[in-house]
Amino acid sequence: MRVVLAHDYLVQGIRGAERVLLEMHELWPDAPIYTLLFDPHRMGEPWTGLDIRTSFLQKLPASLKLYRKLYLLMPAAVELLRLEQCDVLVSASSAWVKNLRPPPGALHICYCYSPARFLWHQRAEYLTGLGLSRPAAALVSATLWPIRWWDKQRCSRGNAFIAISEAVRTRIQRYYGRDAVVVYPPVDVERFAQASCGNSSGDYFLVVAALNAYKRVDLAVEACTRLGVPLKVVGDGPLREQLRAMSGPKVEFLGQVPEEELPKLYAGCRAFLMPQEEDFGLAAVEAQAAGKPVLAYRAGGALETVVEGETGVLFNTQSAEELEQAIARLDTMTFSADACRKNAARFSRERFRQELTRVIEHLYSEWQAGKRGVLI
């Protein structure tokens, strides 16, 4: 079975989606990776040694720095991207490459992180994060409508959807009118579990997130500042200076940290904070793998990855006040590190590989048997 992989773009460093793509590439090491843009300097190893093929956007001046502003060109880049012949195209995508036209006779399976937030839900948060004036935000919002139409029409090029969570499966049904099978993304639970051995809890809370609007890091900063408790924030993004300005003396911004330091930060924290609605919530599972409880907004992937009262606390409203109350509840509760690690083990890399392989092989066998069109 000849497999080709596709990903929206590779320009932001290694985050959750990029880790998923690496796992896929280990399953099919001979598969080329098609993507709209690739920044070899920012991605580094092992990406620079892989067979990565890009769209015409790669040749545009400053495209790697201005890629967010090229959204009007991305549908054209998808339409013009030509793939080599294969049996199965696996697109790992939210906004763009799930709409690729597969080679003749090939099965197209989309591993969907979510229908694009800036097109289908949380559009207001996306526009806020751009820091635009009101007229400029209105103009950008108007330009999104034709892309929404294109997205809904072209997603039919996929024969099957695999969703990263039940929350994403529901969105696929709502926005595209399609069903999906759920295969949770992989977490290197052993690496984080090893870091927790013999490591007692510190006094700080931890956030690991991109510093943009929808991550709602502002709620964690505000709550911890008002309570006067230490908070460490891992991540970077356009709201960094704004968040710094509102933070108290016990809030520490660490920026991007090396991968080898992250397990120690999880293992040493008191609890992990996730005030945003996540599609899945990779960092929350990593924290549990390190034996730490999670305080999370009661929505999205948290409903599937956090066991309330056993591995964390869920709060109902996205407000600093509710998060403060959740933090206060920690003093009245006891969490077992073993229970947290056991829950995280449900999302291991081995489980992901087995489930993804099983689903794709089943779909391909149906395809070979003569079934065409929409399989899921």
C-alpha positions in Angstrom: 0.0 0.0 0.0 1.6 3.2 -1.2 0.8 6.1 1.2 1.2 9.8 0.7 0.9 12.2 3.6 -0.2 15.8 3.6 -0.2 18.5 6.2 -1.5 22.1 6.2 1.9 23.8 6.8 5.1 23.2 8.7 6.2 26.6 9.9 5.3 26.8 13.7 7.8 24.4 15.2 6.9 21.1 16.8 3.5 21.2 18.4 0.7 18.7 18.8 -0.2 18.4 15.1 3.4 18.1 14.1 3.9 15.3 16.6 1.0 13.4 15.1 2.5 13.8 11.6 5.8 12.4 12.8 4.0 9.3 14.2 2.3 8.8 10.9 5.6 9.1 9.1 7.1 6.4 11.3 4.2 4.2 10.3 4.9 4.9 6.6 8.5 6.0 6.5 8.7 6.0 2.7 5.7 8.4 2.3 6.5 11.9 1.0 4.9 14.8 2.9 3.0 17.4 0.9 2.4 20.8 2.6 1.7 24.3 1.6 4.7 25.9 3.4 7.8 24.5 5.1 10.3 26.5 7.3 13.3 24.2 7.6 15.0 26.6 10.0 12.2 26.7 12.5 11.3 23.1 12.2 14.8 21.7 12.4 15.5 18.0 12.8 14.2 15.5 11.9 12.1 17.5 9.4 15.0 18.7 7.3 15.9 15.1 6.5 12.4 14.1 5.3 10.9 14.2 1.8 8.8 17.3 2.1 7.2 18.9 -1.0 5.6 22.3 -1.0 3.2 24.5 -3.0 3.9 27.6 -5.0 3.5 29.7 -1.9 6.9 28.6 -0.8 8.5 30.7 -3.5 6.7 33.9 -2.6 8.8 36.6 -0.9 8.6 36.5 3.0 5.9 33.8 2.8 7.3 31.9 5.8 6.9 35.1 8.0 3.6 36.3 6.5 1.9 32.9 6.1 -1.1 33.9 8.2 -1.8 36.7 5.8 -1.8 34.4 2.8 -5.1 32.8 3.6 -6.8 34.0 0.5 -4.1 32.2 -1.6 -4.2 28.9 0.2 -7.3 27.5 -1.6 -5.5 28.1 -4.9 -2.3 26.5 -3.5 -4.4 23.4 -2.6 -6.0 23.3 -6.0 -2.7 23.5 -7.8 -0.8 21.0 -5.7 -0.2 17.9 -7.6 0.5 14.6 -5.8 2.4 11.6 -7.0 0.5 8.4 -7.7 -0.4 6.5 -4.5 -3.0 4.0 -3.1 -3.9 6.1 0.0 -3.6 9.8 0.7 -3.7 10.6 4.4 -4.2 14.3 5.0 -3.6 15.5 8.6 -5.5 18.8 8.5 -8.0 21.3 9.8 -8.2 24.1 7.2 -6.5 23.3 3.9 -5.1 20.0 2.7 -8.1 17.9 3.7 -9.5 19.4 0.5 -6.8 18.1 -1.8 -7.8 16.3 -4.9 -6.3 12.8 -4.6 -4.5 11.1 -7.5 -6.7 9.1 -9.8 -7.9 5.9 -8.1 -6.5 6.8 -4.7 -8.4 6.6 -1.4 -8.4 9.9 0.5 -8.6 9.7 4.3 -8.5 12.9 6.4 -7.3 12.8 10.0 -9.1 16.0 11.1 -7.9 18.1 14.0 -11.0 20.2 13.7 -13.0 22.1 11.1 -11.0 25.4 11.0 -11.7 27.6 14.0 -11.3 30.8 12.0 -13.9 29.6 9.5 -16.5 27.7 11.5 -16.4 28.5 15.2 -14.5 30.9 17.5 -14.1 33.4 14.6 -14.4 36.3 17.0 -11.5 35.0 19.1 -9.4 34.5 15.9 -10.0 38.1 14.7 -9.3 39.5 18.2 -6.0 37.6 18.1 -5.0 39.4 14.9 -5.0 42.8 16.7 -7.0 44.4 13.9 -9.0 47.6 14.0 -12.8 47.2 13.8 -13.0 48.1 10.1 -10.1 45.8 9.2 -11.6 43.0 11.3 -14.9 43.4 9.4 -13.1 43.3 6.1 -11.2 40.1 7.0 -14.5 38.5 8.3 -16.1 39.3 4.9 -13.3 37.6 3.0 -13.8 34.4 5.0 -17.2 33.6 3.5 -16.0 32.4 0.1 -13.3 30.3 1.8 -16.1 28.8 4.0 -18.0 27.9 0.8 -14.8 26.4 -0.8 -14.1 24.4 2.4 -17.5 22.9 2.6 -17.6 22.0 -1.1 -14.1 20.6 -1.4 -14.2 18.5 1.8 -16.2 16.0 -0.3 -12.9 15.0 -1.9 -12.2 13.1 1.3 -13.6 9.6 1.3 -13.4 9.2 5.0 -12.9 11.4 8.1 -11.1 10.4 11.2 -11.6 12.8 14.1 -9.2 13.4 17.0 -12.0 13.4 19.6 -15.7 13.1 20.0 -15.9 16.9 20.2 -14.3 17.2 16.7 -16.5 14.4 15.4 -19.6 16.5 16.4 -18.2 19.5 14.6 -17.6 17.5 11.5 -21.2 16.4 11.5 -22.4 20.0 12.2 -20.4 21.8 9.6 -19.8 19.2 6.9 -22.7 16.9 7.3 -20.3 13.9 7.5 -19.6 11.3 10.1 -16.2 10.3 11.4 -14.5 7.6 13.4 -12.5 8.8 16.4 -8.8 7.9 16.9 -7.3 9.9 19.7 -3.9 11.5 18.9 -0.7 10.0 20.4 1.0 11.1 23.7 4.4 10.0 24.7 3.1 9.0 28.2 6.1 7.0 29.2 8.4 10.0 28.8 6.3 12.2 31.1 5.6 9.3 33.6 9.4 8.7 34.0 9.9 12.4 34.9 7.4 12.2 37.7 9.2 9.4 39.6 10.4 10.7 42.9 9.4 14.3 42.0 7.2 16.0 44.6 4.7 18.7 43.7 5.9 22.3 43.7 3.8 25.3 44.6 3.4 26.6 41.0 0.6 26.2 38.5 1.5 25.5 34.9 0.1 26.5 31.5 1.5 25.2 28.2 -0.1 26.9 25.3 0.4 29.2 22.3 -0.2 32.8 23.5 -3.1 33.7 21.2 -6.7 34.7 21.9 -8.6 31.4 21.9 -6.2 29.7 24.4 -7.5 32.1 27.1 -4.2 32.2 29.0 -5.4 35.6 30.2 -7.8 33.8 32.6 -5.0 31.8 34.2 -2.8 34.9 34.5 -5.7 37.0 36.0 -6.7 34.2 38.4 -3.2 33.5 39.7 -2.3 37.2 39.9 -5.4 37.9 42.1 -4.8 34.8 44.3 -1.1 35.6 44.5 0.0 32.1 43.6 2.9 31.2 41.3 2.2 30.5 37.6 4.6 29.4 35.0 3.6 29.9 31.4 5.2 27.9 28.6 4.7 29.1 25.1 4.9 32.2 22.9 2.6 34.1 20.6 1.2 37.5 19.6 -0.4 38.2 23.0 2.8 37.7 25.1 3.4 41.4 25.9 -0.3 42.0 26.6 -0.3 39.1 29.1 2.9 40.3 30.7 1.4 43.7 31.2 -1.6 42.2 33.2 0.5 39.7 35.2 1.6 39.9 38.8 5.1 39.3 40.2 4.5 35.6 40.6 3.7 34.9 37.0 6.7 33.8 35.0 6.7 33.6 31.2 9.2 30.9 30.0 8.6 31.2 26.3 9.4 28.2 24.2 11.3 25.6 26.3 13.4 22.7 25.0 11.5 19.4 24.7 13.7 17.8 27.3 12.7 20.4 29.9 9.0 20.1 29.6 8.5 16.8 31.5 10.3 18.3 34.5 8.0 21.3 34.5 4.9 19.1 34.5 6.3 16.8 37.2 7.2 19.8 39.4 3.9 21.7 39.2 1.0 21.6 41.6 -1.6 21.4 38.9 -2.0 22.1 35.2 -4.4 24.8 34.0 -6.4 24.6 30.8 -8.9 27.5 30.6 -9.5 27.1 26.9 -11.8 24.8 24.9 -9.5 22.3 23.2 -10.1 20.0 20.3 -8.3 17.3 22.3 -5.9 18.8 24.8 -2.5 17.1 24.4 -0.9 19.1 27.1 -3.5 18.1 29.6 -2.8 14.5 28.9 0.9 15.1 29.2 0.4 16.6 32.7 -1.7 13.6 33.8 1.0 11.3 32.5 3.4 13.2 34.8 1.0 12.4 37.7 -0.6 15.9 38.0 -4.2 16.9 38.1 -5.8 19.2 35.5 -8.1 22.2 36.1 -10.0 22.6 32.8 -12.9 24.4 31.2 -15.8 22.0 30.9 -15.9 21.7 27.1 -14.3 20.1 24.1 -11.6 17.5 24.6 -11.4 18.0 28.4 -14.6 16.1 28.7 -12.9 13.0 27.2 -9.4 13.3 28.7 -10.0 14.5 32.3 -11.9 12.4 34.9 -13.6 14.9 37.2 -12.8 14.3 40.8 -10.2 11.6 40.0 -7.7 13.3 37.7 -8.8 16.9 37.8 -11.5 19.6 38.2 -13.8 20.9 35.5 -15.2 24.4 35.8 -18.3 25.6 33.9 -17.7 29.2 32.8 -14.6 30.7 31.1 -14.0 33.4 33.7 -11.1 34.1 36.1 -13.6 33.9 39.0 -14.6 30.3 38.1 -10.9 29.4 37.7 -10.1 30.9 41.1 -12.8 28.8 42.7 -11.5 25.7 40.9 -8.0 26.4 42.3 -9.5 26.9 45.8 -11.2 23.5 45.5 -7.8 21.8 45.1 -7.1 22.5 48.8 -10.1 20.3 49.7 -9.3 17.4 47.3 -6.7 14.7 47.0 -5.6 13.3 43.7 -3.7 10.1 43.1 -0.7 10.4 40.8 -1.2 6.8 39.8 -4.8 7.5 38.8 -3.6 10.4 36.7 -1.0 8.3 35.0 -3.4 5.4 34.4 -5.9 7.7 32.7 -3.2 9.2 30.5 -2.1 5.7 29.4 -5.3 5.5 27.4 -3.7 7.9 24.8 -0.3 6.2 24.3 1.6 6.2 21.1 1.3 2.5 20.7 -2.5 2.7 21.0 -2.6 5.4 18.3 -0.5 3.4 15.9 -2.6 0.3 16.4 -5.9 2.1 16.0 -4.9 4.3 13.1 -3.4 1.3 11.2 -6.5 -0.8 11.8 -8.9 1.9 10.6 -6.9 2.8 7.5 -6.3 -0.8 6.5 -10.1 -1.6 7.0 -11.0 1.4 4.8 -8.5 0.4 2.1 -9.8 -3.1 2.0 -13.3 -1.7 1.4 -11.9 0.5 -1.3 -10.2 -2.4 -3.0 -13.4 -4.4 -2.8 -15.0 -1.8 -5.1 -16.7 0.6 -2.7 -16.2 4.2 -3.8 -17.3 7.7 -2.8 -17.9 8.4 0.9 -16.9 5.5 3.2 -17.3 7.5 6.4 
